């Protein structure tokens, strides 16, 4: 009963409308090798893909100067005009907060760029003239060093950046990093040299399916000794055993990009550690003669990010939930009603609301005390959550009153469902709480009003009428 009612006759949302088509990132991965000898073209391809994949009007790559006090735009792509440009320079002395945040080497996700402390100093001179409302900047690194950012600029009002969008931005920034490394021959050679013991990354190189070199950091990270490095297949089997079944994805990725492709993926180990793995071909005379892997331990960053996300989710939940019942609080359920009403009007859909009041609740409090009364409220909230669909909005309206927003339902259908719920209440075992009932007043969009105030007023009138006629009924 929770997930579907036959009487919901409103149109369904097509899943096709929720998907991006085509998949811009997959398309870039498919053609990536054509940019092997064209790093400037690769950067342009990355900014164009970033604009398509994240649905932004502007995407750009910015590189830091040697002293990290200036950012220079090496490519800006504007989707509306399909134009590329470059040359703008940002200086630390003009935007100190942004530079401070950027140099932390973490993604900057400014849902409202005008108010976010990391980007608000751009508001007057940059954001407002261009109409930019939100920014998502992913760090670009070569080796262990921050060299710039991949910037996504949303033209319009504020916009929330989802986890998937942040991952896409990070992946595209990694491609920019690979491109810059290819452009810098000295840096690439350093990554392919197995004697780089000074690096914090684990390095492994193979040649014709044989291990040819590694560094001490690689052995330490994978808890191996030099005697174990007998063959590439033996090492790969060890890695697969520590990461199974996730390791198979890395091999599949390498197959996808081909022998001369470059990959970046993440490995989750059985001991809880998380490694970022980059794979690059070793090319000589135009021929692939081997492959170099680098492994970076990102466990601390992942745990910190997970803890931050959990904390943010908890704070968001506290802001919208009623502390006693766990349902949406009055403010948030009214916000959802406003949003649902606007969507229903725009889409020509049905919508009804039910205003509920527990019958004789004061008598319960007087007879059993407020602690028992609180138990009744929690029990009622739980019952409502179990008996309505997950797509319906349920909130505590105040005291012993509750509000249910039924999307896609007309008034008659809503009354039938409320009658079914009340019948279920009569038949249930109440357990540790006193037996109670409820009354409800229904109001339907259009038939009873075209705005929130009118609907709530009509539902309240009918709730009062249900009480007057003897309670335990829906009108």
N, C-alpha and C positions, 0 to 999 in steps of 0.2 A: 504493500500500500504506500510505502514511503516514496518510491521513485517514479511512479506513473499513475495517472488517473485517466480513464477513458474520456472523461468529460472535458479534459483540457484540449480545446479545439483550435488554439492559436497556432500560427505557422511556426515550424521548427527552423532553427538557425542552421544553415548548411555548413558542414565542416569545411567544405571547399573554400568558403569565404574567409575562413580563419587561417588559411595557409598562404604562404608566399609562393608564387609561381612566376618564373622558375626559381630553383634554389640557386641563388647567386654564388654562394660559397662553393657548393659542389661543382658548379660550372667552372669557377676559377681553378679549383683543384684539378679538374680534367684537362685544362689547357695550360697548366702552370709551366710545364717544361719548355714551352715555346719562348719563354722569357729568359732562358738560361744566359743568353748573350746580350740581353737588353734590360739592364737593371732599371733604367729610367722608365721604360715601358712597363716593367713590373710594378713600380710604384704607382703609375697611373692606373693600372689594372686594379691594384689594391684599393685605391680611393674610390674608384667607380663601383667596385664590388661592395665596399663598406656602405656607400650611399644606398645601393639597392637592398642589401641584406638587412640593414637596420632602418630602412625607410626614412632617411634623412635627406634634407635638401643640400647639405654641404658636408664633405668629408675631406680631410687633409692630413698630410704628414709633415711634422715639424721636427727639426733636428737641433740639438743643443750645440752651442759653441764649446770650445775647449775648456773655457773657464766656467761653463754652466751658468752664465749670467745672461745669455741671449738665446732665444728660440727663433729659428728662421724657417719659414714655410718653403718647403721644396716642391710641394704640389698641393693645390687646392682644386677639388672637383666640385662644380656647381651643377646639380642634377637638372635644374630647370632649363639651363642653356647648354648643357653638355660641354661646358668649357673648363679648361685647366689653366691655372695661373700659379705664380709663385712670387717670392721676393719680400713678403711682409716680414718684419722683424719685431719681436716682442722682447722687452728688456725687464730684467728682474727688478730694477729700481722703480719701474712703473706699476708692476703687478707682483708685489712681494708675497702675498698670501698664496696666489696660484703657484708660483715657483716653489714655495715651501712645500705645498701639497704634492706637486709633481715629483720633487726630488725624494719623496718618500717611496717612490717606485711602486705605488699602488694605483689601481684604476680610480679615476675621478668620475663619479656618477652624480651629476648635478641635475636633479629632477626639475628644479626651478633655478635656472642659472642666475637670475637677478637677485635671489635671496640666499643662495648657497654661499657660505663664507669663502669657499675656495675659488668661486668664479664671479662673485658679485662685483668685484672691482672692474670687470669688463663692461658693466651694465651701460654706463653712459656713452662710452667711446666706441664700443664694438657691438654689444648685443642689441641695444635698442635701435641703432640705425639699420641693422641688418634683419631685425625682426626675430632674432634668435631667442627661444624660450628655455631650451634645455641643452646640456652638453654631456657627452660621454667620451672621456679621454683614456686610452689604454697605453701603458708604458711600452716603449720599444727598447730592447736591450740587445747588445752584442756582447757575447760572453757574460761577464759578471757586471757589466757597466751599462748604466742608463744613457741612451744616446738621443732619445726624443719621445714623441707621443704621436699616436694615431687619434685624431680628433673627429668626433661625430657631432654635428650641430643641427639640432631640430629647429626649423623655422616655424613659429607659432607659439602657442601657450605652453605652460609647463607640461612635462611628460615624464612618467615613471619609466625607469630602465629596468627591464626584467633580467633574471639570471641568465636566460638563454641569450639575450642581447649582449650581456657582459662577456659571456663565453665567446660569442662570435667576434666581438671586438678584440678580445685577447688573442684569438687564433689569427685574425688578420694582422694584428701587431706583430705576432711571431713571424708571419710571412715577410713583413717589412724588415724585421731583423735579419732574416736569412738573406734578403735581397741586399741589404747594406753590407753584410759580411762578404757576399760574393763580389760586391763592388770594391771592397777593400781587400786586396790580395794578401796583404801581410796578415790581417786578422784571420782570414780563412786558412792560411797556411799554419797559423798558430793553433787553430782548432784541430787540424789534421795531424799535428805532431804529437805522438804518444808520450813524449818525454816532458809534457807540461805539468810537472809536479806542483807548480805554484798555483794552479787553478783550483778553485773550490769544487769543480765538477769532476765526476768520474768519467774517464775517457777510455773507449775501446775501439780498436781499429782492426778490420779484417781484410784479407786479400785472397781472393779465389777460395772463399769459404774457410780460410784458415785464420786464426788469431795471429796478428803480426806485432801488435803493441798494445799496451795498457798503462795506466798510471796507478800509483798507490791508492789514490782516492777511490778508484773503481773497485779495487780489491776490498777496501774497508767498507764501502757502501753495501756491497753484495756479500760480505763476510766470506771471502774466498782467499786462498793463498796462491802463490805463483804456480805450484804444482798442478792446480786445477785447470790451468789455462792450456789444456792440451789441444783443444780444437774449438772452432767456433760453435759447432753443434752442441758440444758439451756445455759450453757457457750459456748458450741460448736455452738449453734444457734446464739448467739451474735457475735461470731467470723465470722460465715458465712455471717451474715448481713453486717459486716464491710468490708468483702473481696470478696463478691460475684461478679462474679461467680468463682473466682480463688480458693476459699477455698476448693471446691470439689476435687481439685487435691491432696490435703493433705490426705484426707480420702482414696482416691483411692490408694495412695502410701502405706499407712499403710496396706490396704487390700492386696496389691501386695506382701509385704514382710512378711505378716503373723503376728500373735499375738506376736511372739517372735522376730520380726525383728526390725531394727533401721532405722530411716529415717531422712533426712534433706531436707527442701524445703524452698521456699521464698514466703511470703505473701505480696501482695500489697494492702494497705488499701485505703478506699474511701477518706481519708483526705490527701493522698499523701505520707504517711509514708510507709516504707518498713521494714518488720521484717524477720529475718532468724529464722526458727523454726526447732528444733531438737526434735525427739521423740525416747524414749528408753524404753524398757520393764523393769518392776521391777520383778525380779525372786527370788523365795525363795524355797529351797528344790527341785529345778529342775522344778518348776511350775511357770508360769506367773501369778502373783497376781495383777498386775496393770501396769500402764504406766505413765511415767514422760515426760512432755513437757518443753522445755526451749525456750524462745523467746528473740532474740537479735535485737535491733534497729540498722539497717545498712543504714538508710536513708541518712546520711551525706556521707558515703562512696560511695553509689550508685550515688548520685548527683554529687559528685566530679569526679567519674569515667566517668559518662555521659558527664560532661562538658569537661573533658580531651579528650574523644573520639571525641566530636564535634569539639574541637579546632584542634586536629590532622587531622581530615577529612578536615577541612577548609584549613589548611596549605598544605595538599597534593593536594587539588583542586587548590589552588593558584599556586602551582608549575607546574601544567600540563595544565592549562587553559589560553587561550588568554584573556587579560583583557577587550578588546572591544567587542568581539563577543561571548564569553563564550564557543567557540569551543576549542578543543585541540590546544595547541600551536605547533609551528613548531617542536621543539625538541621532544615533546611527540608523535606527530602523526608519526614522522619518526621512533621513537622507536617501536611503534605499527606496522608499516610497516615491520621493520626488524623481529619482532616476528612472524607476520602473514606469512611472506615469508618463514621463517624457518619451521613453522608448515605445510604450504602447500607443501613444498618440501619433508618433511619427510613423510607426509601422502598421497602424490600423489594427492593433491587437486588443484582445480583451484583458481586463484586469479588474479584480474585486478585492476588497479588504474586509477583514472581520475584526471587530473590536470586542474583546472578551472580558468578562468580569467573573471572578469566582463568587458563587452564591454564598451569602451569609458569612463572609470571611471574618467580619468583626466578631460574630458569635464564636467562631473557632478560636480566635485570639483570647476572647474573654473567658472561654471555658477551659482552654488548655494552655494558654500562655503564648507569648510571642515566639519562643523557640520552636514550638510545634507549628505555629503559623508560618515561620520561615521554612520548616520542613515541607509544609503543604505547597508553598510557592516553588520550592526546588522540585518537588515531585511533579507538579503541574507543568513546569518548564520542560522536564524530561519527557513527559508524556506527549507534549506538543511536538517536541523535536523528533519523536519516534513516529508520529502519526501523520505528519505532513511531508511533502517532498523536499528534497535538498534544494530545489530551485525556488521554493517559497521562502519569503523573509519572515522571521518570527522575532519579535522583540518585546521586552517588558515596557509597557507604556507608562506605568506609574502605579505604585501600591500593588493592588491585586488585579490590575488591568493589564491586558496583553493585546498586541496588535499583530495580525497575520496579513501579509500581502500575498495574494494568490495570482500569479502571473498566468495569463492565458485562460482565465476562468470567468464565466459570466456569473451573475448573481444567483440564479437558480442552482447552478452547479456548485457554487460555494456553499449554499445552504444545505445541499444534500451531503456534502462532505462533513460539514460541521455536525449535522445530525448523526452521521455515521460515527464521528469521533465521540459525541456525547453518549451514543448507545454503547460504544466500547467502554466508556468510563463506568457505566452502570454494571457491566458484566465483569469488570476486573476485580482482582483482589487488591485492596488498598494497603494491606500490610500494616506498617508501623504508623501510618498517618490516618487521621479521621476520614471517614467517607465524606466526599464533597461533590458538588456538581458545578456547572458553569452555565452562563447565559452569553449569547452573542448577538451582535447586530451587524448585518451585512450591508455594504454599499458597493454599487457597480459603476465603473467608469462610464461616462456619457449618460446612462439612465438616471444616475443620482447626482451627477456633478462632473465638472471637467477639470477640477483642481483639487489639491490635497485638502484644503480647508473645507470645501464643500463635501467631499467624501467622508472625512472624519466627522463632520457635523451630522451627516445623515446616518452614519453607522452608530453614532452616539445616541441619536434619537431612537433608533430601533433597539439598541441595547436597553435603554430605559424602558421601552415598551415591553420587552421580554421580561424584565424584572417586575413590571407592574402586573403582568398577566400570570405571574406565579413562578417565575424563574425556571431554570433547567430547560431552556428552549432557545431556538434560533429564529430571529425575525429578519 
